[in-house]
């Protein structure tokens, strides 16, 4: 039986993750798993704990929390391997969005998630790399959104107690009518150049973000390609009309939306780029972001 490091973010899911620790111990023990459980103490701590776990010989790392916790564990693993193939990890969905854990098919019930962990079925998935204008690189496992969904993430940081769609849908409405100032962007990919004022640019490995918005309904997280969704700026009432389509994934053929696939692209602007990655803020004043994909470089339990 492999040694397993369980990394719990106790504040994820508005504190729900920390409250699960006693039950989590019970379910892990019931599966006779050889594990060590540790809680994070501050933002970024899961990156350090993951690197330390791999250095100490732990074979599997489990992120217990939300998308931010999984994001940090993935970054710890890929930093430890210097971007080379690495594994194994998984995520238990106890956060505000938990889109990455959903993409892996992990159950929301703790006992079922622990049983899935014990079964140990694995596969390989893609990871994205984003580099800013200062040459700093960060890995992301699901989506990176510039513009609209970046502003939504920024606004969501100020909301307490709510999770999932109950959190994100009101914040989306506030972003539409109050917060959004769409940037003028240049997008380059595969010898193509697109220049426009963009409501949003979302670079996707998985299909959904924000606890259930289906941004890239045809995305597959092991095909070596990003699915990129670009929405041109449109009047606010038209944005409002598009929201139900993004919730169902039926926006892809609507006039303001362009979808394409690529393994690398750049987005630049004279305006400030506000962006999130995996539900965590990446930047608010960046002017150039470069993306490339690492095909099937992360082994996950699913």
Helices and strands as residue ranges (DSSP letters): E 4-8, H 16-19, H 21-30, E 35-39, H 45-55, E 60-65, H 67-80, E 86-93, H 99-104, H 110-119, E 122-131, E 137-140, E 143-147, H 148-156, H 164-174, I 175-179, E 183-189, E 192-204, E 208-209, E 213-214, E 226-232, H 236-248, E 257-262, E 264-277, E 280-301
